[in-house]
Amino acid sequence: VPKTTAELLTTPDDRQGCAVVDFGAGCTSVTVFVDGALKHFAVIPLGGQHITTDLITFGNLSEHEAESLKRQFGIKYADENTAKKYFQMADASDGTKRTLSIDDFKKVCVARLTEIVKYVMEQIAVCVPSDQLSAGLILTGGLTTMDNCAKIVADIAGVSARIGSHAHWLTSDGVQLASHNEYAQLVGVLMQGNGGCVEIQSKKKTRSDFTNIIIGKMEELFSEKK
């Protein structure tokens, strides 16, 4: 499936030198193409859910709060001059006021994302120097819904990065939801399909049909004996 997804998101020119990075919840896959062919594939056991877990642990947050803040990370990453220094969280059950420093929030998110991207680049280095990735990193997966995702990854990796898209494979009257990156794998599998989706069933045999078949077999049997 990762190879299928990677081919869906790339052109032949891209595959002369690129790495498709799929940020899943629990893991991140890396598919490297060099000279038009698949060169290397790896799965890193870290993903977007680990950023959420870090925020839960660090900020004593609920999962819902952590997910909500994570979606703001891309905006806050690029906002160096914000006047707001803290997130005001819902009060604790005992009435205690809760806040989370925006600077600390960014540090937590950057630290985990840096770790993931570092492992991605190590896998790429197994087969090709990063400066030979003419098309850079092509990103997909749930984390790419975050604002400025490509800029953040490019800053960390030191390699150009862009969000991959499979929208050009879809019909203009297709379901809009299917164009979202989290559905790239599903669309890729469908694009690779080479069989029909409909099987025409023969007419269901009735009891009389089976009776006629048995009578026919018996007639054949006695005819042979004669």
C-alpha positions in Angstrom: 0.0 0.0 0.0 2.7 2.6 0.8 4.3 2.0 -2.7 0.9 2.4 -4.3 0.3 5.6 -2.4 3.7 6.9 -3.3 3.2 6.3 -7.0 -0.2 7.9 -6.9 1.3 11.1 -5.4 4.3 11.4 -7.8 5.0 11.9 -11.5 7.7 10.1 -13.5 9.8 13.3 -13.1 9.4 13.2 -9.3 10.5 9.6 -9.2 13.9 10.5 -10.6 14.7 11.6 -7.1 12.2 11.9 -4.3 11.0 10.5 -1.0 7.3 10.2 -0.2 6.7 10.6 3.6 3.4 9.3 4.9 2.7 10.6 8.4 0.3 8.1 10.0 -1.0 8.2 13.6 1.3 5.5 15.0 4.0 5.2 12.3 5.6 7.1 9.4 6.5 5.4 6.2 9.3 6.5 3.8 9.3 5.5 0.1 12.4 6.5 -1.8 12.5 6.7 -5.6 15.8 7.1 -7.6 16.2 7.1 -11.4 12.5 6.3 -11.8 12.5 3.2 -9.6 11.7 2.2 -6.1 15.0 2.3 -4.2 14.2 2.0 -0.5 11.2 1.6 1.8 11.1 1.9 5.6 8.5 2.2 8.4 9.4 4.4 11.4 7.4 3.5 14.6 6.6 7.2 15.4 3.7 9.3 14.1 1.3 12.1 14.9 -0.2 10.3 17.9 3.1 10.5 19.6 2.9 14.3 19.4 -0.5 14.2 21.0 0.7 11.9 23.8 3.7 14.2 24.5 1.2 17.2 24.9 -1.0 15.1 27.2 1.9 14.2 29.4 3.6 17.6 29.4 0.6 19.8 29.8 -1.6 17.5 31.8 -4.2 17.7 29.1 -7.1 15.5 27.9 -6.7 13.8 24.5 -9.3 16.1 23.1 -7.4 19.2 24.3 -4.1 17.9 23.0 -5.5 17.1 19.6 -7.1 20.6 19.4 -3.8 22.3 20.3 -1.8 20.1 17.9 -3.9 21.4 15.0 -2.7 24.9 16.0 1.0 24.0 16.0 1.5 24.9 12.4 0.1 28.4 13.0 2.0 29.0 16.2 5.2 27.7 14.6 5.2 30.6 12.1 4.0 33.2 14.6 7.1 34.4 16.3 5.7 37.8 17.4 2.5 36.7 19.0 1.4 38.9 21.9 -0.3 35.9 23.5 2.1 33.9 25.6 -0.2 31.2 27.1 -3.1 29.0 26.2 -5.9 29.2 28.7 -7.2 25.7 29.3 -10.5 24.6 30.9 -10.3 24.7 34.7 -9.4 21.5 36.5 -12.2 19.6 38.3 -11.1 21.2 41.6 -11.3 24.7 40.1 -7.6 25.1 39.5 -6.8 27.5 36.7 -4.7 25.8 33.9 -2.5 27.4 31.4 0.1 26.2 28.9 3.0 28.3 27.7 2.9 28.7 23.9 6.7 28.6 23.8 6.8 25.3 25.7 4.0 24.0 23.5 6.0 24.7 20.4 9.1 23.2 21.9 7.3 19.9 22.7 5.8 19.6 19.2 9.1 20.6 17.4 11.1 18.1 19.5 8.9 15.1 18.5 8.6 16.2 14.9 12.3 16.7 14.7 12.9 13.2 16.0 10.5 11.8 13.3 12.1 13.8 10.5 15.6 12.8 11.7 14.7 9.2 11.3 13.2 9.8 7.9 16.4 11.5 6.7 18.5 8.6 8.1 16.5 6.2 6.0 16.8 8.3 2.9 20.6 8.5 3.4 20.8 4.6 3.3 20.3 4.8 -0.5 20.9 8.4 -1.7 22.3 11.7 -0.5 19.6 14.1 0.3 21.0 16.7 -2.1 20.2 14.3 -5.0 16.4 14.3 -4.2 15.6 16.6 -7.1 11.9 16.6 -6.2 12.6 16.7 -2.4 10.1 15.3 0.1 6.5 14.7 -0.9 4.3 14.6 2.2 1.0 12.9 2.9 -0.9 11.5 5.9 -3.0 13.1 8.6 -0.3 15.4 9.9 -0.3 17.3 6.6 -3.6 18.9 7.5 -1.6 21.1 9.9 -0.9 24.6 8.6 2.6 25.1 7.4 3.4 21.4 7.6 5.6 21.5 4.5 7.6 24.5 5.7 8.1 23.0 9.2 9.4 19.7 7.7 11.6 21.5 5.2 13.1 23.6 7.9 13.9 20.6 10.0 15.1 18.4 7.1 17.1 21.0 5.1 15.4 19.6 2.0 12.5 21.1 0.0 9.1 19.6 0.9 5.6 19.9 -0.5 2.2 18.3 0.3 1.4 15.6 -2.2 -2.0 15.6 -3.9 -4.0 12.9 -5.7 -6.9 15.2 -6.6 -6.0 15.0 -10.3 -7.0 11.3 -10.3 -10.5 12.1 -9.2 -13.4 13.0 -11.4 -14.8 16.5 -11.1 -18.1 15.2 -9.7 -16.4 12.9 -7.2 -16.8 13.0 -3.5 -14.9 16.0 -2.2 -13.9 14.1 1.0 -11.9 11.7 -1.2 -9.4 14.4 -2.1 -8.2 14.7 1.5 -4.7 13.3 2.1 -5.9 10.7 4.6 -7.7 9.0 1.8 -4.7 8.8 -0.5 -4.0 5.1 0.4 -7.6 4.1 -0.4 -7.6 5.9 -3.8 -4.2 4.4 -4.6 -5.5 0.9 -4.0 -8.5 1.6 -6.2 -6.3 3.0 -8.9 -4.2 -0.3 -8.9 -7.3 -2.5 -9.2 -7.4 -4.5 -12.4 -10.6 -6.5 -11.8 -14.3 -5.7 -12.1 -16.1 -4.5 -9.0 -19.3 -6.3 -10.0 -19.7 -10.1 -10.4 -22.8 -11.2 -12.3 -24.3 -14.1 -10.5 -25.9 -16.9 -12.5 -29.6 -17.6 -12.0 -30.2 -19.3 -8.7 -31.0 -23.0 -9.2 -34.4 -24.2 -8.1 -35.3 -27.6 -6.7 -36.7 -28.6 -10.0 -33.5 -27.7 -11.7 -31.5 -30.0 -9.4 -34.2 -32.8 -10.1 -33.7 -32.4 -13.8 -29.9 -32.6 -13.4 -30.2 -35.9 -11.4 -32.6 -37.4 -13.9 -30.3 -36.4 -16.7 -27.3 -38.0 -15.0 -29.2 -41.3 -14.4 -30.3 -41.4 -18.1 -26.7 -41.0 -19.1 -25.7 -43.8 -16.7 -28.3 -46.3 -18.0 -27.6 -45.4 -21.6 -24.0 -46.3 -21.1 -24.9 -49.7 -19.6 -27.0 -50.6 -22.7 
